Amino acid sequence: MRKLLATTAMTLAILGGAAQAAEVEVLHWWTSGGEAAALDVLKKKLESQGVTWKDMPVAGGGGEAAMTALRARVTSGNPPTAVQGLGFDIQDWAKQGALGDLNAVASKEGWDKTIPEALQKFAKYDGKWISAPVNVHSTNWIWINKAQLDKAGGKIPATWDDLVKVLDAMKANGITPLAHGGQAWQEATIFDGVVLSLGADFYKAAFIDLDPKALGGDKMIEAFTRMAKLRTYVDKDFSGRDWNLASAMVIEGKGGMQMMGDWAKGEFLKAGKKPGADFVCIRFPGTQGAVTFNSDQFMMFKVGADKQAAQLTMASDIESPEFQSAFNVVKGSVPARTDVPDTAFDDCGKKGIADLADAAKNGKLFGSMAHGHAAPAAIKNAVYDVVTRQFNGELDPKAAAKALADAVAAAKG
Ligand code: GAL
């Protein structure tokens, strides 16, 4: 009898544990309208399987504030179940032994075959899957208000000079040509496109190989000269503005264009706008054929045995082809698997999928410096610092190129 009671108590405890375990606590920075709509797709999917979603949003595009919040949680020995993470940050957490092991799900579902190598580099550590890639974004995009483009002559800019002409025409039409939020990560996002516009080889030399000659040379001076030119097209209130408010300016036609990753498309869609009719998506002129990417992933932290089942369910849900399509259609990104049909995607999404495949095939797919996929955080932050100081007029282009080479050298240690 005593044994029976003990067994029953144990079963109840396990069941109780399991009930409690059917919860995922998720730390992320997806707080804008478009981002929240996309996240909802995941939330609903989990909830339909009886998994409760405990939300831990930390606002701030690019995720700097979220990463600070995460450090505090891990230090106190209480990490969330899953955390939005980018590139080198994921590997850093893996190195510290903080992440779990998704191999059981990954091998059952054949992730090795369907998730591209460029993402595996960040999602695996020591032969183990430690994080679940959700999407692939890219940063070398421009989002243009269609009516304002038409008023500015209607020509889609294909070169830097074309771009300057359109920006000048928009200025003459009395709107803010470049809708921008003055935050370091947003300036760095524009800088990805500007550096890439001076050549795929140059981007690689400067940001992937961290070659001091490329970082401090003539082409980099030219890149900063372009940034100084772009600075002349922002409004006087740009400082500190959130990226989604800059998107709203373009949506409303108060701004002509925004240079931003394709999460901006999520804002246009959320506002009911249609690609082609209301807005136009183009690659940053001069970067056609090349892609600077960042992939949002959910890093799965080491959690107690009671929470692991829900964690694995979440990982499996994320990689299902149906979810990959449904989520990315809303988010503005493209699938993290190569076998998801593009049928449900709009023209910008279809272009994003095709561009990614072409760039990968032609050796022109590079990690985004601004979003943690080109170099580790110390180097990324050094780049942020110089780019934002120059954008705010503290450095001329020549001094900025020298400062960039020096700052990266110092960060490399
Ligand atoms: C990026 C992230 C995107 C988007 C953006 C703005 O770092 O990869 O998914 O959320 O920040 O918040």
Residues whose N, C-alpha, C, O or C-beta is under 5 A from the ligand:
A	BS01	GAL	W29 G60 G61 G62 G63 W263 D296 H371
